[in-house]
Amino acid sequence: MKAIEIKEPGKAQVVEVEKPKIKNGEVLVKLEYVGFCGSDLNTYRGGNAMVKYPRIPGHEIGATIVEISDDVPAKFSIGQTVTINPYTNCGHCDSCKRGRVNACENNETLGVQRNGAMQEFISVPWQKIIPCDKISARNAALIEPMSVGFHAVDRGRVTDTDVVMVIGCGMVGLGAVVRAVLRGATVIAADLDEEKLALAKQLGATFTYNTSSEWNLPAPDVVIEAVGATPTYQLAINKVAFTGRVVCIGYAKNDVPLTTSLFVKKELDIMGSRNANPSDFEAVINYLSKTNAPIDSFISKIIEPSDADKALNDWNLAPSKIFRILVKWN
């Protein structure tokens, strides 16, 4: 069967790999759509320290069940549209013992520490299969990145009395915007790109803020950093209200100098947010099944597997202009 492999930095190609055979407790799915995300772009650039080459990327999945092994619950059926929880959890590290399996110390994410879903078929344990019968396989490929933003809002304990600023309006950041709006918060969407800010406004953001301009907005109770850069981390600490909460999603490539006296003076809660929980996936599925939001605008382009190298190279040259690239496998 065919797969997309990032052979080395700057080179992606279609290769032939062996079709998986399912074991007891596993489900074989046929990939319909798989999204390229920022971590895949970093792998293509050679900037993802967690990746060893060659690597099959991909963990944003819309798929169909084609085979079910023994010891799989009856709720799963052939032909069912599903997405996949792409994270592993060991069950014995401190995070797992506390029930926060999304932050497992030994996590291996599809397409990062292990080969991912950019191939025609994959086999996974049934526990990682998430049915999404009410939405299309295409939209199912949007669930995972949005769920990461949903999880960050949950970490920030956002309520309807909060002003929430989301810095970075890519797919993850837009997920955070949506979840904060659903919780009744007043949302400030912050980005350098006016097109992304306009989309955040359509999704319910009350205010938009181009981070190249002067600040003239209320101090947010919660700031969600979804970029991973020195200026945006500094912006989060500087602009958050006294006794506010800062939620960090973005991985900064270098150490970030911060005015730590503000941690104390403002008595801030500063927390990380990693991956997502099954409840976050379910919340996104519920949203996508009911929303009238412009979901088509989330998808910059849909490509064939043979176009992967060009698409990644184009994204690398103009990263701010891409929301999501989906590979169509059907």
HELIX and SHEET records of a PDB file:
HELIX    1   1 GLY A   38  ARG A   45  1                                   8    
HELIX    2   2 ASP A   94  LYS A   97  1                                   4    
HELIX    3   3 VAL A  101  ALA A  103  5                                   3    
HELIX    4   4 TRP A  126  LYS A  128  5                                   3    
HELIX    5   5 ALA A  137  ALA A  140  1                                   4    
HELIX    6   6 ILE A  143  ARG A  155  1                                  13    
HELIX    7   7 MET A  171  LEU A  182  1                                  12    
HELIX    8   8 GLU A  194  GLN A  202  1                                   9    
HELIX    9   9 THR A  230  LYS A  239  1                                  10    
HELIX   10  10 SER A  261  LYS A  265  1                                   5    
HELIX   11  11 PRO A  278  LYS A  290  1                                  13    
HELIX   12  12 ILE A  295  PHE A  298  5                                   4    
HELIX   13  13 PRO A  305  ASP A  307  5                                   3    
HELIX   14  14 ALA A  308  LEU A  317  1                                  10    
HELIX   15  15 PRO A  319  LYS A  321  5                                   3    
SHEET    1   A 2 LYS A   2  GLU A   8  0                                        
SHEET    2   A 2 LYS A  11  GLU A  16 -1                                        
SHEET    1   B 5 PHE A 121  PRO A 125  0                                        
SHEET    2   B 5 GLU A  26  PHE A  36 -1                                        
SHEET    3   B 5 GLU A  60  ILE A  68 -1                                        
SHEET    4   B 5 THR A  81  ILE A  84 -1                                        
SHEET    5   B 5 ILE A 129  PRO A 131 -1                                        
SHEET    1   C 4 PHE A 121  PRO A 125  0                                        
SHEET    2   C 4 GLU A  26  PHE A  36 -1                                        
SHEET    3   C 4 ARG A 324  LYS A 328 -1                                        
SHEET    4   C 4 ILE A 299  ILE A 303  1                                        
SHEET    1   D 6 PHE A 207  ASN A 210  0                                        
SHEET    2   D 6 THR A 186  ASP A 191  1                                        
SHEET    3   D 6 VAL A 163  ILE A 167  1                                        
SHEET    4   D 6 VAL A 222  GLU A 225  1                                        
SHEET    5   D 6 ARG A 245  CYS A 248  1                                        
SHEET    6   D 6 ASP A 269  GLY A 272  1                                        
END                                                                             
